[in-house]
């Protein structure tokens, strides 16, 4: 039986409530939701959780029904075993989780924005579930296959975790376990180019999750999948193009913005691409929230075609739903 449990107010997202989605198949997914209007799914990246949207989600909820989950393996969502070829952390499986969640909430078609790993899940979702994706925005990424194909010394140096976290179990897990706080701090501070963008309370929340060995293992499995089975899926879809309008946004001071022609990389994958750079590093939603909010309102807003939608989930529905 599919059901959704109400867990009370979301600590970091003003006006949001927390819930656990228990699907018939697949892992339990923690999510926060609030608002009314067109549904908008927000997917975080590594090493964050849904808390990364704290600076823009309350304002978005004035115009949209906002759903901000923790990806499988991250935050307080369930952490399944990776399985053969790390398939449980393929972006195909991670996208399926979110489509099932949105369907359970009554949303057959919706907008989606994904930062970092969440952007890669959004990319796969748009290919595998085109009828569900009305519009999508990807934040500070180029396509996974493109980035691996163009790997050079500069990329391998600046994004070393792409090659460290994929090492066979338990090498990265044990090395990070020696000092998770140090690793997390260096990772976040190295990617952010705006002082104070990740305030102490948010960092403490990320560290709470990162301190769980199961989370660290799941994160490694996510990256192992990206370097293997995800590339197989991408190769099979090499000629496919996303039909939904795609908004690519990136930080001019980050590795992606300084290494790639970001719009060109996405125009090779989607038919309708727009976007621009922000004056920041990797984490746009934490470094330039006002700029991002304006872009999202314009791109996902009511002037664009409304999605098909079934009866909306009500936050006050109760402890479960059939």
PESULNOR-V928904 format. One record per run of one state. SS is the DSSP state (hx for helix, st for strand, lp for the rest). FROM is the first residue (numbers start at 1). TO is the last residue. If there is no record, write none. Layout:
((SS:FROM:TO) (SS:FROM:TO))
//
This chain:
((lp:1:2) (st:3:9) (lp:10:16) (st:17:22) (lp:23:28) (st:29:34) (lp:35:37) (st:38:43) (lp:44:49) (hx:50:53) (lp:54:56) (hx:57:60) (lp:61:63) (st:64:69) (lp:70:83) (hx:84:89) (lp:90:90) (hx:91:104) (lp:105:109) (st:110:115) (lp:116:116) (hx:117:128) (lp:129:132) (st:133:139) (lp:140:143) (hx:144:149) (lp:150:152) (hx:153:158) (lp:159:160) (hx:161:164) (lp:165:170) (hx:171:177) (lp:178:179) (hx:180:191) (lp:192:199) (hx:200:210) (lp:211:212) (hx:213:226) (lp:227:228) (hx:229:236) (lp:237:241) (st:242:242) (lp:243:244) (st:245:251) (lp:252:254) (hx:255:259) (lp:260:261) (hx:262:267) (lp:268:269) (st:270:270) (lp:271:272) (st:273:278) (lp:279:283) (hx:284:287) (lp:288:288) (hx:289:300) (lp:301:322))
//
